[in-house]
């Protein structure tokens, strides 16, 4: 797409054509007849001049003319007992990536990171990944069984779990395959599809270690925990006891102030901070303490990383430091030259984010961005930095550093070790190319 | 199993069987539980003992050392019968994949059985099949038992799970046609698995303290002198995710790029009949096997409409088939019942198919 016409006053943001053009005119634009647009702007300006009797227009209609919402009675309270976003926000929703998976019951719906603020994911926009569809389980019929190397194999109801001491913690969850489509080449257009298997919520629940302590688990032999879901896939993953003993692993029922959504495991899921999402077993029905890893399907046939020597890395779990600029990002159009607030998110499975640097010249020069508080361990951290676009082509990148000193790598550095045929754990620096037209697109630059 | 010892972390000793009693002593926890969150000990009466029958019902996992594997047996031949009636719909008659799932069998050669590494994993062009990657028989048995068939998990008997496991390994060139797999010989089969030594734990991503693969440096000025754009979004991929203008907010500093002829604001709020019916068909998991024009696993919707044209009983016949499942009209592969659709939805869908799938 070529440049949109500039406003008469330099530096003023111009509305996008779809906001004020007639359908027939929009079809013209879509068909590439851009000369028409310029005349549309000229005509609009001309009309305004004519209407104001060849004088400066007295001001904007939306200010000068009383608007319906200011001159009528609004909706009553509880018109929607469970609130919904504005009807003007319907463009931001979870979406599948066409062709990525073959059946929608074993697929992914990506979060619309391109329009999100701060660090908390609205629960209705939390990404989805199911292996055998999702269920809405009757919580009165849900049980958690803890068995294996514990003194007393025990069954808990939700009533009982929710009586126990609870903690609330903010953590990111990222699918191990997030950005997996980009190991070889650029494949998808927007940050929703490159990075949208990522969400961050406040989770409330019971620390698994407290329950295992209560049941007298075998601290010497019981070095592994098997978590099992109550859905049709009976999802199973091995969790190292080392992580459980850190006190961070939760049996969570709460998410962002309400119960978990069914798509996210209602009424109970495991929260394993810093570790890929597949281990956060949803609809959690069983915890087994054992003395060896379980080599389940999703840690033997899937979620294994193919290395250049043909070996498969098994039990790769930690999500290493990563960041991405969400505004502006791929598939977006800058409306004019001038100031932009470049905004993005950073996270690390090994702790807190220490610093995020941003480059607008493809990585030659970098400036450190402002980190918004709170900066929490194994949670998304929002960063912002001002940037004045001069209208010339640019490449925007962000580079995260975590508290261990680890610096987010470039894709060629990762490929030098892991090759191009891996699927999982791509935490490379993302590049967004800004064309002279203002269109932002996904590229790999290094 | 020597690989498994790698999992035992830093200085951890494997406790001999005699030390079990020690493990349940009431030593105070030496970990973060001492943060005083729990006040362990005050929880009397919360939770109850699991009964042996309950543990048997739920503790179904089978480990690499075959702990948890129940006694039983199944032949390759029996596995083939089950496969063709319950599995081939999604996985293909030879496990070669369909529109539903990725391939299960293929890519294994006889040398791999000796080597313990599947050589074709090194070939960039080779699709990675389940049997190529599989390092444990237990994984296959456990997963078939817990989650297959996809639309009716846990409906196979123990012996049927053995049979299907045997058949998958037969399709994957691991077991001969006349083989009977049982709990008695499963360890021998493990020793034949092509990729039994194909896994590694030699990485830093299991432990939070692990060593990363790559150490980038946080250079700030004049860093990469020769930046190249190595890959861009292919032009064909630009509109493949729909109109990006419809996927971005309509206020703020940016807009979504227009990547489709149909533009936001002009699209009808209500989807056309065709779109609504396709959404319904997707909800019913019909589109895994049926398309409008082309035969996939099952017949194309247009073929169905042609076959039943003028048949006054067609509407009732097809409703019954969609609701209860069917087999034999279009071939041997059965159609499972559409469990996720209501009667009303099935009626609408069948009417639409018989009407020739109008847009």
Interface residues (C-beta under 8 A of the other chain):
Chain A: X1 X13 X16 X18 X19 X23 X26 X27 X29 X30 X31 X88 X89 X91 X92 X95 X97 X98 X99 X102 X103 X104 X105 X112 X114 X115 X131 X132 X145 X147 X148 X149 X151 X152 X153 X154 X155 X156 X160 X163 X164 X165 X167 X185 X186 X187 X188 X189 X190 X192 X193 X207 X209 X210 X213 X214 X215 X216 X218 X219 X220 X221 X222 X223 X224 X226 X228 X232 X233 X234 X236 X240 X242 X243 X245 X246 X247 X248 X274 X285 X286 X288 X290 X291 X292 X293 X294 X295 X296 X297 X300 X301 X304 X305 X306 X307 X309 X310 X311 X312 X313 X314 X315 X316 X317 X318 X320 X327 X328 X330 X331 X332 X333 X334 X335 X340 X341 X349 X350 X355 X357 X361 X362 X363 X364 X365 X366 X367 X395 X399 X401 X406 X407 X408 X409 X410 X412 X413 X414 X416 X417 X418 X421 X425 X431 X433 X439 X440 X441 X442 X443 X444 X445 X446
Chain B: X4 X7 X8 X9 X12 X13 X14 X15 X19 X20 X22 X23 X24 X26 X27 X29 X31 X32 X33 X35 X37 X38 X39 X40 X41 X43 X46 X47 X48 X49 X50 X54 X55 X58 X59 X60 X61 X63 X64 X65 X99 X100 X101 X102 X117 X118 X119 X121 X122 X124 X128 X130 X133 X134 X135 X136 X138 X139 X140 X142 X143 X146 X147 X150 X153 X195 X198 X199 X200 X201 X202 X203 X204 X205 X206 X207 X208 X210 X212 X213 X214 X215 X216 X217 X218 X219 X220 X221 X222 X223 X224 X225 X227 X228 X229 X230 X231 X232 X233 X234 X237 X238 X240 X241 X242 X244 X245 X246 X247 X248 X249 X250 X251 X252 X253 X254 X255 X256 X257 X258 X259 X260 X261 X263 X264 X265 X266 X282 X285 X288
